[in-house]
Amino acid sequence: MPPRRLGADAEDRAADYLLSLGYTLLKRRYKARRGEIDVVALDGDTIVFVEVKHRTTGLVEPEATITATKRTRLAAAARQYLEEEATPDFYARHDLVAIDNEGLRHYQNVFQ
C-alpha cells in the first residue's frame, strides 16, 4: 500500500477511536500556512489538535518521530486554526495518537 494511503488509513482509525470516546470531529487534514493538523476534534469544551503517527516497522516507535520542528509547525497550525475558526470560550490541547504493530496509543496534552 502506498505511504499516503497508509497514513490516511491510520488517520481514519484514529478518528474512529476518538469518535468512540465521544469526541466530535471538526476537521480532518487541516492545512495551514506552516503545517497540517491530522484531526481537529472537540472533547467537551476543549479543542483538540491530534497528530497521528503510524509506523509499520519496529525500528522507531511512532512517538519518537515528533521532533522539535514538527512541534513548532503543529503549534503554528493550531494558532492559525484558532484565529480562523474557534471561539474564545474553548480551551485547546495537543494530543498524539500513535499506531504501530503493538496497537493504538492515545496521549493527551503532549505538547505543553
VOSEBA-873555 format. One record per atom (N, C-alpha, C, O, CB): residue number from 1; x, y, z; atom name; residue in one letter. Coordinates in steps of 0.1 Angstrom, whole numbers. Glycine has a CB too. Layout:
N
+-----+-------+-------+-------+------+------+
! pos !     x !     y !     z ! site ! code !
+-----+-------+-------+-------+------+------+
! NUM !     X !     Y !     Z !   CA !    A !
...
+-----+-------+-------+-------+------+------+
***
This chain:
112
+-----+-------+-------+-------+------+------+
! pos !     x !     y !     z ! site ! code !
+-----+-------+-------+-------+------+------+
!   1 !     8 !   -12 !     0 !    N !    M !
!   1 !     0 !     0 !     0 !   CA !    M !
!   1 !     9 !    12 !     0 !    C !    M !
!   1 !    19 !    13 !     7 !    O !    M !
!   1 !   -10 !     0 !    12 !   CB !    M !
!   2 !     6 !    22 !    -8 !    N !    P !
!   2 !    14 !    35 !    -8 !   CA !    P !
!   2 !    14 !    42 !     5 !    C !    P !
!   2 !     4 !    41 !    13 !    O !    P !
!   2 !     9 !    44 !   -19 !   CB !    P !
!   3 !    25 !    48 !     8 !    N !    P !
!   3 !    26 !    55 !    22 !   CA !    P !
!   3 !    15 !    65 !    24 !    C !    P !
!   3 !    10 !    66 !    36 !    O !    P !
!   3 !    40 !    62 !    22 !   CB !    P !
!   4 !    11 !    72 !    14 !    N !    R !
!   4 !     0 !    82 !    16 !   CA !    R !
!   4 !   -13 !    75 !    20 !    C !    R !
!   4 !   -20 !    80 !    29 !    O !    R !
!   4 !    -3 !    90 !     3 !   CB !    R !
!   5 !   -16 !    63 !    14 !    N !    R !
!   5 !   -28 !    56 !    18 !   CA !    R !
!   5 !   -27 !    50 !    32 !    C !    R !
!   5 !   -36 !    50 !    40 !    O !    R !
!   5 !   -30 !    44 !     8 !   CB !    R !
!   6 !   -15 !    45 !    36 !    N !    L !
!   6 !   -12 !    41 !    49 !   CA !    L !
!   6 !   -15 !    51 !    59 !    C !    L !
!   6 !   -21 !    49 !    70 !    O !    L !
!   6 !     2 !    35 !    51 !   CB !    L !
!   7 !   -10 !    64 !    57 !    N !    G !
!   7 !   -13 !    75 !    65 !   CA !    G !
!   7 !   -28 !    78 !    67 !    C !    G !
!   7 !   -33 !    81 !    78 !    O !    G !
!   7 !    -5 !    87 !    61 !   CB !    G !
!   8 !   -35 !    78 !    55 !    N !    A !
!   8 !   -49 !    81 !    55 !   CA !    A !
!   8 !   -57 !    70 !    63 !    C !    A !
!   8 !   -66 !    73 !    71 !    O !    A !
!   8 !   -55 !    82 !    41 !   CB !    A !
!   9 !   -52 !    58 !    62 !    N !    D !
!   9 !   -59 !    47 !    69 !   CA !    D !
!   9 !   -56 !    48 !    84 !    C !    D !
!   9 !   -65 !    46 !    92 !    O !    D !
!   9 !   -53 !    33 !    65 !   CB !    D !
!  10 !   -44 !    53 !    88 !    N !    A !
!  10 !   -41 !    55 !   102 !   CA !    A !
!  10 !   -50 !    66 !   108 !    C !    A !
!  10 !   -55 !    66 !   119 !    O !    A !
!  10 !   -26 !    58 !   104 !   CB !    A !
!  11 !   -51 !    77 !   100 !    N !    E !
!  11 !   -59 !    88 !   104 !   CA !    E !
!  11 !   -74 !    84 !   105 !    C !    E !
!  11 !   -81 !    88 !   115 !    O !    E !
!  11 !   -58 !   100 !    94 !   CB !    E !
!  12 !   -79 !    76 !    96 !    N !    D !
!  12 !   -93 !    70 !    98 !   CA !    D !
!  12 !   -94 !    62 !   110 !    C !    D !
!  12 !  -104 !    64 !   117 !    O !    D !
!  12 !   -96 !    62 !    85 !   CB !    D !
!  13 !   -84 !    54 !   113 !    N !    R !
!  13 !   -85 !    46 !   125 !   CA !    R !
!  13 !   -85 !    55 !   138 !    C !    R !
!  13 !   -92 !    52 !   147 !    O !    R !
!  13 !   -73 !    36 !   126 !   CB !    R !
!  14 !   -76 !    65 !   138 !    N !    A !
!  14 !   -76 !    74 !   149 !   CA !    A !
!  14 !   -89 !    82 !   151 !    C !    A !
!  14 !   -94 !    84 !   162 !    O !    A !
!  14 !   -64 !    84 !   148 !   CB !    A !
!  15 !   -95 !    86 !   140 !    N !    A !
!  15 !  -108 !    93 !   140 !   CA !    A !
!  15 !  -119 !    85 !   146 !    C !    A !
!  15 !  -127 !    89 !   154 !    O !    A !
!  15 !  -111 !    99 !   126 !   CB !    A !
!  16 !  -119 !    72 !   141 !    N !    D !
!  16 !  -129 !    63 !   147 !   CA !    D !
!  16 !  -127 !    61 !   162 !    C !    D !
!  16 !  -137 !    60 !   169 !    O !    D !
!  16 !  -128 !    49 !   139 !   CB !    D !
!  17 !  -115 !    60 !   166 !    N !    Y !
!  17 !  -112 !    58 !   180 !   CA !    Y !
!  17 !  -117 !    70 !   188 !    C !    Y !
!  17 !  -123 !    69 !   198 !    O !    Y !
!  17 !   -97 !    56 !   182 !   CB !    Y !
!  18 !  -114 !    82 !   183 !    N !    L !
!  18 !  -118 !    94 !   190 !   CA !    L !
!  18 !  -133 !    95 !   191 !    C !    L !
!  18 !  -139 !    99 !   201 !    O !    L !
!  18 !  -112 !   107 !   183 !   CB !    L !
!  19 !  -140 !    92 !   180 !    N !    L !
!  19 !  -154 !    92 !   180 !   CA !    L !
!  19 !  -160 !    82 !   191 !    C !    L !
!  19 !  -170 !    85 !   197 !    O !    L !
!  19 !  -160 !    88 !   166 !   CB !    L !
!  20 !  -153 !    71 !   192 !    N !    S !
!  20 !  -158 !    61 !   202 !   CA !    S !
!  20 !  -156 !    66 !   216 !    C !    S !
!  20 !  -163 !    61 !   225 !    O !    S !
!  20 !  -150 !    48 !   200 !   CB !    S !
!  21 !  -147 !    76 !   218 !    N !    L !
!  21 !  -146 !    82 !   231 !   CA !    L !
!  21 !  -155 !    93 !   234 !    C !    L !
!  21 !  -156 !    99 !   244 !    O !    L !
!  21 !  -131 !    87 !   233 !   CB !    L !
!  22 !  -163 !    97 !   223 !    N !    G !
!  22 !  -173 !   108 !   225 !   CA !    G !
!  22 !  -168 !   121 !   219 !    C !    G !
!  22 !  -175 !   131 !   221 !    O !    G !
!  22 !  -176 !   109 !   239 !   CB !    G !
!  23 !  -156 !   121 !   213 !    N !    Y !
!  23 !  -152 !   134 !   207 !   CA !    Y !
!  23 !  -160 !   137 !   195 !    C !    Y !
!  23 !  -167 !   128 !   189 !    O !    Y !
!  23 !  -137 !   132 !   203 !   CB !    Y !
!  24 !  -161 !   150 !   191 !    N !    T !
!  24 !  -168 !   154 !   179 !   CA !    T !
!  24 !  -157 !   159 !   170 !    C !    T !
!  24 !  -148 !   167 !   173 !    O !    T !
!  24 !  -178 !   166 !   182 !   CB !    T !
!  25 !  -157 !   153 !   158 !    N !    L !
!  25 !  -147 !   157 !   148 !   CA !    L !
!  25 !  -151 !   170 !   141 !    C !    L !
!  25 !  -162 !   172 !   137 !    O !    L !
!  25 !  -145 !   146 !   137 !   CB !    L !
!  26 !  -141 !   179 !   141 !    N !    L !
!  26 !  -144 !   193 !   135 !   CA !    L !
!  26 !  -138 !   194 !   121 !    C !    L !
!  26 !  -144 !   199 !   112 !    O !    L !
!  26 !  -138 !   204 !   144 !   CB !    L !
!  27 !  -125 !   189 !   120 !    N !    K !
!  27 !  -118 !   189 !   107 !   CA !    K !
!  27 !  -109 !   178 !   106 !    C !    K !
!  27 !  -104 !   173 !   116 !    O !    K !
!  27 !  -111 !   203 !   105 !   CB !    K !
!  28 !  -106 !   174 !    93 !    N !    R !
!  28 !   -96 !   164 !    91 !   CA !    R !
!  28 !   -86 !   170 !    81 !    C !    R !
!  28 !   -90 !   178 !    72 !    O !    R !
!  28 !  -102 !   150 !    84 !   CB !    R !
!  29 !   -73 !   168 !    83 !    N !    R !
!  29 !   -63 !   173 !    74 !   CA !    R !
!  29 !   -64 !   188 !    72 !    C !    R !
!  29 !   -64 !   193 !    61 !    O !    R !
!  29 !   -63 !   165 !    61 !   CB !    R !
!  30 !   -64 !   195 !    83 !    N !    Y !
!  30 !   -65 !   210 !    82 !   CA !    Y !
!  30 !   -51 !   215 !    78 !    C !    Y !
!  30 !   -41 !   212 !    84 !    O !    Y !
!  30 !   -68 !   216 !    96 !   CB !    Y !
!  31 !   -51 !   222 !    67 !    N !    K !
!  31 !   -39 !   227 !    61 !   CA !    K !
!  31 !   -37 !   242 !    65 !    C !    K !
!  31 !   -46 !   250 !    62 !    O !    K !
!  31 !   -39 !   226 !    45 !   CB !    K !
!  32 !   -26 !   245 !    71 !    N !    A !
!  32 !   -23 !   259 !    75 !   CA !    A !
!  32 !   -10 !   263 !    67 !    C !    A !
!  32 !    -5 !   255 !    59 !    O !    A !
!  32 !   -20 !   260 !    90 !   CB !    A !
!  33 !    -7 !   276 !    68 !    N !    R !
!  33 !     5 !   281 !    61 !   CA !    R !
!  33 !    18 !   273 !    64 !    C !    R !
!  33 !    26 !   271 !    55 !    O !    R !
!  33 !     7 !   295 !    64 !   CB !    R !
!  34 !    19 !   269 !    77 !    N !    R !
!  34 !    32 !   263 !    81 !   CA !    R !
!  34 !    31 !   248 !    85 !    C !    R !
!  34 !    40 !   243 !    91 !    O !    R !
!  34 !    38 !   270 !    92 !   CB !    R !
!  35 !    20 !   242 !    82 !    N !    G !
!  35 !    18 !   228 !    86 !   CA !    G !
!  35 !     4 !   223 !    84 !    C !    G !
!  35 !    -4 !   229 !    78 !    O !    G !
!  35 !    22 !   226 !   100 !   CB !    G !
!  36 !     2 !   211 !    88 !    N !    E !
!  36 !   -10 !   204 !    87 !   CA !    E !
!  36 !   -14 !   197 !   101 !    C !    E !
!  36 !    -5 !   192 !   108 !    O !    E !
!  36 !   -10 !   194 !    76 !   CB !    E !
!  37 !   -27 !   198 !   104 !    N !    I !
!  37 !   -31 !   191 !   116 !   CA !    I !
!  37 !   -40 !   179 !   111 !    C !    I !
!  37 !   -49 !   181 !   103 !    O !    I !
!  37 !   -40 !   200 !   125 !   CB !    I !
!  38 !   -37 !   167 !   115 !    N !    D !
!  38 !   -43 !   155 !   111 !   CA !    D !
!  38 !   -58 !   155 !   114 !    C !    D !
!  38 !   -67 !   153 !   106 !    O !    D !
!  38 !   -37 !   142 !   116 !   CB !    D !
!  39 !   -61 !   158 !   127 !    N !    V !
!  39 !   -75 !   158 !   132 !   CA !    V !
!  39 !   -77 !   169 !   141 !    C !    V !
!  39 !   -69 !   171 !   150 !    O !    V !
!  39 !   -79 !   144 !   138 !   CB !    V !
!  40 !   -88 !   177 !   139 !    N !    V !
!  40 !   -92 !   187 !   149 !   CA !    V !
!  40 !  -105 !   182 !   155 !    C !    V !
!  40 !  -114 !   179 !   147 !    O !    V !
!  40 !   -93 !   201 !   143 !   CB !    V !
!  41 !  -106 !   180 !   168 !    N !    A !
!  41 !  -118 !   175 !   174 !   CA !    A !
!  41 !  -122 !   183 !   186 !    C !    A !
!  41 !  -114 !   192 !   191 !    O !    A !
!  41 !  -115 !   160 !   178 !   CB !    A !
!  42 !  -133 !   180 !   191 !    N !    L !
!  42 !  -138 !   187 !   203 !   CA !    L !
!  42 !  -141 !   177 !   213 !    C !    L !
!  42 !  -148 !   167 !   211 !    O !    L !
!  42 !  -152 !   195 !   200 !   CB !    L !
!  43 !  -134 !   179 !   225 !    N !    D !
!  43 !  -136 !   170 !   237 !   CA !    D !
!  43 !  -142 !   179 !   248 !    C !    D !
!  43 !  -135 !   185 !   255 !    O !    D !
!  43 !  -122 !   163 !   241 !   CB !    D !
!  44 !  -155 !   178 !   249 !    N !    G !
!  44 !  -162 !   187 !   258 !   CA !    G !
!  44 !  -160 !   202 !   254 !    C !    G !
!  44 !  -164 !   206 !   243 !    O !    G !
!  44 !  -157 !   186 !   273 !   CB !    G !
!  45 !  -154 !   210 !   262 !    N !    D !
!  45 !  -151 !   224 !   258 !   CA !    D !
!  45 !  -137 !   226 !   255 !    C !    D !
!  45 !  -132 !   237 !   256 !    O !    D !
!  45 !  -155 !   233 !   270 !   CB !    D !
!  46 !  -130 !   216 !   250 !    N !    T !
!  46 !  -116 !   217 !   246 !   CA !    T !
!  46 !  -115 !   213 !   231 !    C !    T !
!  46 !  -119 !   202 !   227 !    O !    T !
!  46 !  -108 !   207 !   255 !   CB !    T !
!  47 !  -108 !   222 !   224 !    N !    I !
!  47 !  -105 !   219 !   210 !   CA !    I !
!  47 !   -92 !   211 !   211 !    C !    I !
!  47 !   -82 !   215 !   217 !    O !    I !
!  47 !  -103 !   232 !   201 !   CB !    I !
!  48 !   -92 !   199 !   204 !    N !    V !
!  48 !   -80 !   190 !   205 !   CA !    V !
!  48 !   -74 !   189 !   191 !    C !    V !
!  48 !   -81 !   186 !   181 !    O !    V !
!  48 !   -84 !   176 !   210 !   CB !    V !
!  49 !   -61 !   192 !   190 !    N !    F !
!  49 !   -53 !   191 !   178 !   CA !    F !
!  49 !   -46 !   178 !   179 !    C !    F !
!  49 !   -37 !   176 !   187 !    O !    F !
!  49 !   -44 !   203 !   176 !   CB !    F !
!  50 !   -49 !   169 !   170 !    N !    V !
!  50 !   -44 !   155 !   171 !   CA !    V !
!  50 !   -34 !   152 !   160 !    C !    V !
!  50 !   -38 !   154 !   148 !    O !    V !
!  50 !   -56 !   145 !   171 !   CB !    V !
!  51 !   -23 !   148 !   164 !    N !    E !
!  51 !   -12 !   144 !   154 !   CA !    E !
!  51 !   -13 !   128 !   154 !    C !    E !
!  51 !   -13 !   122 !   165 !    O !    E !
!  51 !     2 !   149 !   158 !   CB !    E !
!  52 !   -14 !   123 !   143 !    N !    V !
!  52 !   -15 !   108 !   141 !   CA !    V !
!  52 !    -1 !   103 !   135 !    C !    V !
!  52 !     3 !   108 !   125 !    O !    V !
!  52 !   -27 !   103 !   132 !   CB !    V !
!  53 !     5 !    94 !   142 !    N !    K !
!  53 !    18 !    89 !   138 !   CA !    K !
!  53 !    16 !    73 !   136 !    C !    K !
!  53 !    12 !    67 !   146 !    O !    K !
!  53 !    29 !    92 !   147 !   CB !    K !
!  54 !    20 !    68 !   125 !    N !    H !
!  54 !    19 !    54 !   122 !   CA !    H !
!  54 !    32 !    49 !   117 !    C !    H !
!  54 !    39 !    55 !   109 !    O !    H !
!  54 !     7 !    51 !   112 !   CB !    H !
!  55 !    36 !    37 !   123 !    N !    R !
!  55 !    48 !    30 !   118 !   CA !    R !
!  55 !    45 !    16 !   117 !    C !    R !
!  55 !    38 !    10 !   125 !    O !    R !
!  55 !    60 !    33 !   128 !   CB !    R !
!  56 !    50 !    10 !   106 !    N !    T !
!  56 !    48 !    -5 !   104 !   CA !    T !
!  56 !    60 !   -13 !   107 !    C !    T !
!  56 !    59 !   -25 !   109 !    O !    T !
!  56 !    44 !    -7 !    89 !   CB !    T !
!  57 !    72 !    -6 !   109 !    N !    T !
!  57 !    84 !   -13 !   113 !   CA !    T !
!  57 !    87 !   -11 !   127 !    C !    T !
!  57 !    82 !    -1 !   133 !    O !    T !
!  57 !    96 !   -10 !   104 !   CB !    T !
!  58 !    94 !   -19 !   134 !    N !    G !
!  58 !    97 !   -18 !   148 !   CA !    G !
!  58 !   110 !   -10 !   150 !    C !    G !
!  58 !   115 !    -9 !   162 !    O !    G !
!  58 !    98 !   -31 !   154 !   CB !    G !
!  59 !   115 !    -4 !   140 !    N !    L !
!  59 !   128 !     3 !   141 !   CA !    L !
!  59 !   127 !    16 !   150 !    C !    L !
!  59 !   135 !    18 !   158 !    O !    L !
!  59 !   133 !     7 !   128 !   CB !    L !
!  60 !   116 !    23 !   148 !    N !    V !
!  60 !   114 !    35 !   156 !   CA !    V !
!  60 !    99 !    36 !   160 !    C !    V !
!  60 !    90 !    34 !   152 !    O !    V !
!  60 !   117 !    48 !   147 !   CB !    V !
!  61 !    97 !    38 !   173 !    N !    E !
!  61 !    83 !    40 !   177 !   CA !    E !
!  61 !    77 !    53 !   172 !    C !    E !
!  61 !    84 !    63 !   170 !    O !    E !
!  61 !    82 !    40 !   193 !   CB !    E !
!  62 !    64 !    53 !   169 !    N !    P !
!  62 !    58 !    65 !   163 !   CA !    P !
!  62 !    60 !    77 !   172 !    C !    P !
!  62 !    61 !    88 !   167 !    O !    P !
!  62 !    43 !    62 !   161 !   CB !    P !
!  63 !    60 !    75 !   185 !    N !    E !
!  63 !    61 !    86 !   195 !   CA !    E !
!  63 !    74 !    93 !   193 !    C !    E !
!  63 !    75 !   105 !   195 !    O !    E !
!  63 !    60 !    81 !   209 !   CB !    E !
!  64 !    85 !    86 !   189 !    N !    A !
!  64 !    98 !    92 !   188 !   CA !    A !
!  64 !   100 !   100 !   175 !    C !    A !
!  64 !   110 !   106 !   174 !    O !    A !
!  64 !   108 !    80 !   188 !   CB !    A !
!  65 !    90 !   100 !   167 !    N !    T !
!  65 !    91 !   108 !   154 !   CA !    T !
!  65 !    87 !   122 !   155 !    C !    T !
!  65 !    87 !   130 !   145 !    O !    T !
!  65 !    84 !   101 !   143 !   CB !    T !
!  66 !    82 !   127 !   167 !    N !    I !
!  66 !    78 !   140 !   169 !   CA !    I !
!  66 !    90 !   149 !   172 !    C !    I !
!  66 !    95 !   148 !   184 !    O !    I !
!  66 !    67 !   142 !   179 !   CB !    I !
!  67 !    95 !   156 !   163 !    N !    T !
!  67 !   107 !   164 !   165 !   CA !    T !
!  67 !   103 !   178 !   170 !    C !    T !
!  67 !    92 !   182 !   170 !    O !    T !
!  67 !   116 !   165 !   152 !   CB !    T !
!  68 !   113 !   186 !   174 !    N !    A !
!  68 !   111 !   200 !   178 !   CA !    A !
!  68 !   105 !   208 !   166 !    C !    A !
!  68 !    96 !   216 !   168 !    O !    A !
!  68 !   124 !   206 !   183 !   CB !    A !
!  69 !   110 !   206 !   155 !    N !    T !
!  69 !   105 !   212 !   143 !   CA !    T !
!  69 !    90 !   209 !   140 !    C !    T !
!  69 !    82 !   218 !   137 !    O !    T !
!  69 !   113 !   209 !   130 !   CB !    T !
!  70 !    87 !   196 !   142 !    N !    K !
!  70 !    73 !   192 !   140 !   CA !    K !
!  70 !    64 !   199 !   150 !    C !    K !
!  70 !    53 !   203 !   147 !    O !    K !
!  70 !    72 !   177 !   141 !   CB !    K !
!  71 !    68 !   199 !   163 !    N !    R !
!  71 !    61 !   206 !   173 !   CA !    R !
!  71 !    58 !   221 !   170 !    C !    R !
!  71 !    47 !   226 !   172 !    O !    R !
!  71 !    68 !   204 !   187 !   CB !    R !
!  72 !    69 !   227 !   165 !    N !    T !
!  72 !    67 !   241 !   162 !   CA !    T !
!  72 !    57 !   243 !   150 !    C !    T !
!  72 !    49 !   252 !   151 !    O !    T !
!  72 !    81 !   247 !   157 !   CB !    T !
!  73 !    58 !   235 !   140 !    N !    R !
!  73 !    48 !   236 !   129 !   CA !    R !
!  73 !    34 !   233 !   134 !    C !    R !
!  73 !    24 !   239 !   130 !    O !    R !
!  73 !    52 !   226 !   118 !   CB !    R !
!  74 !    32 !   223 !   143 !    N !    L !
!  74 !    19 !   220 !   148 !   CA !    L !
!  74 !    13 !   231 !   156 !    C !    L !
!  74 !     2 !   234 !   155 !    O !    L !
!  74 !    19 !   207 !   157 !   CB !    L !
!  75 !    22 !   237 !   164 !    N !    A !
!  75 !    17 !   249 !   172 !   CA !    A !
!  75 !    13 !   260 !   163 !    C !    A !
!  75 !     3 !   267 !   166 !    O !    A !
!  75 !    28 !   253 !   182 !   CB !    A !
!  76 !    21 !   263 !   153 !    N !    A !
!  76 !    17 !   274 !   143 !   CA !    A !
!  76 !     4 !   271 !   136 !    C !    A !
!  76 !    -4 !   280 !   135 !    O !    A !
!  76 !    29 !   276 !   133 !   CB !    A !
!  77 !     2 !   259 !   132 !    N !    A !
!  77 !   -10 !   255 !   125 !   CA !    A !
!  77 !   -22 !   256 !   135 !    C !    A !
!  77 !   -33 !   260 !   131 !    O !    A !
!  77 !    -9 !   240 !   120 !   CB !    A !
!  78 !   -20 !   252 !   147 !    N !    A !
!  78 !   -31 !   253 !   157 !   CA !    A !
!  78 !   -34 !   268 !   160 !    C !    A !
!  78 !   -46 !   271 !   161 !    O !    A !
!  78 !   -26 !   246 !   171 !   CB !    A !
!  79 !   -24 !   276 !   161 !    N !    R !
!  79 !   -27 !   291 !   163 !   CA !    R !
!  79 !   -35 !   296 !   151 !    C !    R !
!  79 !   -45 !   304 !   153 !    O !    R !
!  79 !   -14 !   299 !   164 !   CB !    R !
!  80 !   -32 !   292 !   139 !    N !    Q !
!  80 !   -39 !   297 !   127 !   CA !    Q !
!  80 !   -53 !   292 !   128 !    C !    Q !
!  80 !   -63 !   299 !   125 !    O !    Q !
!  80 !   -32 !   292 !   114 !   CB !    Q !
!  81 !   -55 !   279 !   131 !    N !    Y !
!  81 !   -69 !   274 !   132 !   CA !    Y !
!  81 !   -77 !   282 !   142 !    C !    Y !
!  81 !   -88 !   285 !   140 !    O !    Y !
!  81 !   -68 !   259 !   136 !   CB !    Y !
!  82 !   -71 !   284 !   154 !    N !    L !
!  82 !   -78 !   291 !   164 !   CA !    L !
!  82 !   -82 !   305 !   160 !    C !    L !
!  82 !   -93 !   310 !   163 !    O !    L !
!  82 !   -70 !   292 !   177 !   CB !    L !
!  83 !   -73 !   312 !   153 !    N !    E !
!  83 !   -76 !   325 !   148 !   CA !    E !
!  83 !   -87 !   325 !   137 !    C !    E !
!  83 !   -95 !   334 !   137 !    O !    E !
!  83 !   -63 !   331 !   141 !   CB !    E !
!  84 !   -88 !   315 !   129 !    N !    E !
!  84 !   -97 !   314 !   118 !   CA !    E !
!  84 !  -111 !   308 !   122 !    C !    E !
!  84 !  -121 !   313 !   117 !    O !    E !
!  84 !   -92 !   307 !   107 !   CB !    E !
!  85 !  -111 !   299 !   131 !    N !    E !
!  85 !  -122 !   290 !   133 !   CA !    E !
!  85 !  -129 !   290 !   147 !    C !    E !
!  85 !  -141 !   288 !   148 !    O !    E !
!  85 !  -119 !   277 !   130 !   CB !    E !
!  86 !  -121 !   293 !   157 !    N !    A !
!  86 !  -125 !   290 !   171 !   CA !    A !
!  86 !  -131 !   302 !   178 !    C !    A !
!  86 !  -128 !   314 !   175 !    O !    A !
!  86 !  -114 !   284 !   179 !   CB !    A !
!  87 !  -139 !   299 !   187 !    N !    T !
!  87 !  -144 !   310 !   196 !   CA !    T !
!  87 !  -135 !   310 !   208 !    C !    T !
!  87 !  -129 !   300 !   212 !    O !    T !
!  87 !  -159 !   307 !   200 !   CB !    T !
!  88 !  -135 !   322 !   215 !    N !    P !
!  88 !  -126 !   323 !   227 !   CA !    P !
!  88 !  -130 !   315 !   239 !    C !    P !
!  88 !  -123 !   314 !   249 !    O !    P !
!  88 !  -124 !   337 !   230 !   CB !    P !
!  89 !  -142 !   309 !   238 !    N !    D !
!  89 !  -147 !   301 !   250 !   CA !    D !
!  89 !  -140 !   287 !   252 !    C !    D !
!  89 !  -143 !   281 !   262 !    O !    D !
!  89 !  -161 !   300 !   249 !   CB !    D !
!  90 !  -132 !   283 !   242 !    N !    F !
!  90 !  -127 !   270 !   242 !   CA !    F !
!  90 !  -113 !   269 !   247 !    C !    F !
!  90 !  -105 !   278 !   244 !    O !    F !
!  90 !  -128 !   264 !   228 !   CB !    F !
!  91 !  -109 !   259 !   254 !    N !    Y !
!  91 !   -95 !   256 !   258 !   CA !    Y !
!  91 !   -90 !   248 !   246 !    C !    Y !
!  91 !   -97 !   244 !   237 !    O !    Y !
!  91 !   -94 !   247 !   271 !   CB !    Y !
!  92 !   -77 !   246 !   245 !    N !    A !
!  92 !   -71 !   239 !   234 !   CA !    A !
!  92 !   -60 !   230 !   240 !    C !    A !
!  92 !   -53 !   233 !   250 !    O !    A !
!  92 !   -65 !   248 !   223 !   CB !    A !
!  93 !   -57 !   219 !   233 !    N !    R !
!  93 !   -46 !   210 !   237 !   CA !    R !
!  93 !   -42 !   202 !   225 !    C !    R !
!  93 !   -49 !   201 !   215 !    O !    R !
!  93 !   -50 !   200 !   249 !   CB !    R !
!  94 !   -30 !   196 !   226 !    N !    H !
!  94 !   -24 !   188 !   215 !   CA !    H !
!  94 !   -24 !   173 !   220 !    C !    H !
!  94 !   -18 !   171 !   231 !    O !    H !
!  94 !   -10 !   193 !   211 !   CB !    H !
!  95 !   -29 !   164 !   212 !    N !    D !
!  95 !   -29 !   150 !   216 !   CA !    D !
!  95 !   -21 !   143 !   205 !    C !    D !
!  95 !   -19 !   148 !   194 !    O !    D !
!  95 !   -43 !   144 !   217 !   CB !    D !
!  96 !   -16 !   131 !   208 !    N !    L !
!  96 !    -9 !   123 !   199 !   CA !    L !
!  96 !   -16 !   109 !   199 !    C !    L !
!  96 !   -19 !   103 !   209 !    O !    L !
!  96 !     6 !   121 !   202 !   CB !    L !
!  97 !   -19 !   104 !   187 !    N !    V !
!  97 !   -23 !    90 !   185 !   CA !    V !
!  97 !   -12 !    83 !   178 !    C !    V !
!  97 !    -9 !    86 !   166 !    O !    V !
!  97 !   -37 !    89 !   178 !   CB !    V !
!  98 !    -6 !    73 !   184 !    N !    A !
!  98 !     5 !    65 !   179 !   CA !    A !
!  98 !    -1 !    51 !   175 !    C !    A !
!  98 !    -7 !    45 !   183 !    O !    A !
!  98 !    17 !    64 !   189 !   CB !    A !
!  99 !     2 !    47 !   163 !    N !    I !
!  99 !    -3 !    34 !   158 !   CA !    I !
!  99 !     9 !    26 !   153 !    C !    I !
!  99 !    17 !    31 !   144 !    O !    I !
!  99 !   -14 !    36 !   148 !   CB !    I !
! 100 !    11 !    14 !   158 !    N !    D !
! 100 !    21 !     5 !   152 !   CA !    D !
! 100 !    16 !    -9 !   154 !    C !    D !
! 100 !     4 !   -12 !   156 !    O !    D !
! 100 !    35 !     7 !   159 !   CB !    D !
! 101 !    25 !   -19 !   152 !    N !    N !
! 101 !    21 !   -33 !   153 !   CA !    N !
! 101 !    17 !   -37 !   167 !    C !    N !
! 101 !    10 !   -47 !   169 !    O !    N !
! 101 !    33 !   -42 !   149 !   CB !    N !
! 102 !    20 !   -29 !   177 !    N !    E !
! 102 !    16 !   -31 !   191 !   CA !    E !
! 102 !     2 !   -26 !   194 !    C !    E !
! 102 !    -5 !   -30 !   204 !    O !    E !
! 102 !    25 !   -24 !   201 !   CB !    E !
! 103 !    -4 !   -18 !   185 !    N !    G !
! 103 !   -17 !   -12 !   186 !   CA !    G !
! 103 !   -18 !     3 !   186 !    C !    G !
! 103 !    -9 !     9 !   180 !    O !    G !
! 103 !   -23 !   -17 !   199 !   CB !    G !
! 104 !   -28 !     8 !   191 !    N !    L !
! 104 !   -31 !    23 !   191 !   CA !    L !
! 104 !   -29 !    28 !   206 !    C !    L !
! 104 !   -34 !    22 !   215 !    O !    L !
! 104 !   -45 !    26 !   186 !   CB !    L !
! 105 !   -21 !    39 !   207 !    N !    R !
! 105 !   -19 !    45 !   220 !   CA !    R !
! 105 !   -23 !    60 !   218 !    C !    R !
! 105 !   -20 !    67 !   208 !    O !    R !
! 105 !    -5 !    44 !   225 !   CB !    R !
! 106 !   -30 !    65 !   228 !    N !    H !
! 106 !   -35 !    79 !   228 !   CA !    H !
! 106 !   -29 !    87 !   240 !    C !    H !
! 106 !   -30 !    83 !   251 !    O !    H !
! 106 !   -51 !    80 !   228 !   CB !    H !
! 107 !   -22 !    97 !   236 !    N !    Y !
! 107 !   -16 !   106 !   246 !   CA !    Y !
! 107 !   -22 !   119 !   246 !    C !    Y !
! 107 !   -23 !   126 !   236 !    O !    Y !
! 107 !     0 !   107 !   244 !   CB !    Y !
! 108 !   -28 !   124 !   258 !    N !    Q !
! 108 !   -34 !   137 !   258 !   CA !    Q !
! 108 !   -24 !   147 !   263 !    C !    Q !
! 108 !   -15 !   145 !   271 !    O !    Q !
! 108 !   -46 !   137 !   268 !   CB !    Q !
! 109 !   -26 !   159 !   257 !    N !    N !
! 109 !   -19 !   171 !   262 !   CA !    N !
! 109 !    -3 !   169 !   261 !    C !    N !
! 109 !     4 !   171 !   271 !    O !    N !
! 109 !   -23 !   175 !   276 !   CB !    N !
! 110 !     1 !   165 !   250 !    N !    V !
! 110 !    15 !   161 !   248 !   CA !    V !
! 110 !    25 !   172 !   246 !    C !    V !
! 110 !    37 !   171 !   247 !    O !    V !
! 110 !    17 !   151 !   238 !   CB !    V !
! 111 !    20 !   184 !   241 !    N !    F !
! 111 !    29 !   195 !   237 !   CA !    F !
! 111 !    27 !   207 !   246 !    C !    F !
! 111 !    25 !   218 !   241 !    O !    F !
! 111 !    27 !   199 !   223 !   CB !    F !
! 112 !    28 !   205 !   259 !    N !    Q !
! 112 !    27 !   217 !   268 !   CA !    Q !
! 112 !    39 !   225 !   267 !    C !    Q !
! 112 !    40 !   236 !   274 !    O !    Q !
! 112 !    24 !   212 !   282 !   CB !    Q !
+-----+-------+-------+-------+------+------+
***
